[in-house]
């Protein structure tokens, strides 16, 4: 797909927006630990897959990106102030002066002391994303032109759960051969391997973010329901469900195939990842094939597809609602940053045993961005609750007014502005209806698996006066 327009442009834009949020968050919190789980929440991705998506979209691992920005900041400070090198080293995440000096010299070609004495311009470090440390400069975009991989054939398929016996390998992925020998020897002795056996490899960690000696890999072989393993062999079930599959991939192309899946294919597919590990199936495990000529099928787990008829997308209808009691937290500031309030809200909801079955997630933008300065925009992150629920501060209770509403159904998250435009500029003038003085709101169609609502579809509700 290199050089072509994305098939699902709003999906591609949505993924770019989510990664941009993370890049902005990193710039604003460069002195913090920047935990992977927290960054995944900023992007509304499962932590299972976020590191791969980030690396594929930006061309750097999270660790490399953060390390580079901190070195760039240190370079600026070496030239602009007299702070000691050891203090700059600590700020950059290094515990020792020597380690910082080695990293700085590897990046800039000279030691920090020599760099401070120099007078020439600061050379920008290589950055595939084009994102550099720029204090006080808002980050509005990043570069994805580095994604130039060859098109690979990908199919989507629903698979059945697979019960497997496995041995875990800890260490470099290229050193798993002995683990496979141990597993096949043990299962062969117990007569558990047949022509129907499926050989599966599960790499749990990204080599770009995890030290080689800490990488986890499960060598797995399918077994029947009666089989009970003897230690150190253990059992697990590989979840079934929808998967994106790169078929018949040469083993030498596995890394490239993963990059393709997690960047081009996924961002153009209108699908969302499921929080379960990806895996590879050895398709010629029962044949005598030279190691580098072997082929695999690569499986990436997907959320169930949401079947939305295109004729129903942005379809506008009038409905009457009963009043809804909601718990909410208020965000004040740019609407694009409301995800931070959703994150905080989610943690508080969990402590209160929420969400419950049937809970509805509602976003209420209170102000028009065309009339209100960004820093004063108000947005309420809401979830429906019953009359018994009593929140603690800063969570509060409000009512969503009942009555007639015009509803734009199944509006893609990346096209909410277009949904509002269709409602106000096209539908309302033709309908003869007038808008009631209550705030409009958004209802997530995603369901409860993604909080804050960051992907998929939403319904836009605009309150109407009673029809005369």
Secondary structure, DSSP 8 states (H G I E B T S, - for coil): -TTS--SSHHHHHHHHHHHHHHHHHHHHTTTS---HHHHHHHHT--TTTHHHHHHHHHSS-HHHHHHHHHHHHHHHHHHH----HHHHHHHTT-SSHHHHHHHHHHHHSS-HHHHHH--S-------TT-----TT--------TT-------EEEEEE--EEEEEEEEES-GGG-HHHHHHHHHHHHHTT---TT--EEEEE-S-TTTS-GGG-EEEEEEE--TT----TT-EEEEE--EEEEEEEEEEGGGHHHHHHHIIIIIHHTTT--B-SS--EEEETTTTS---GGG-EEEEEEEB-------GGGTT-EEEEEE--EEEEEEEEES-GGGTHHHHHHHHHHHHHTT-S-TT--EEEEE-S-TTTS-GGG-EEEEEEE--TT----TT-EEEEE--EEEEEEEEEEGGGHHHHHHIIIIIIHHHHT--B-SS--EEEESS-SSSSS--SSEEEEEEEB----
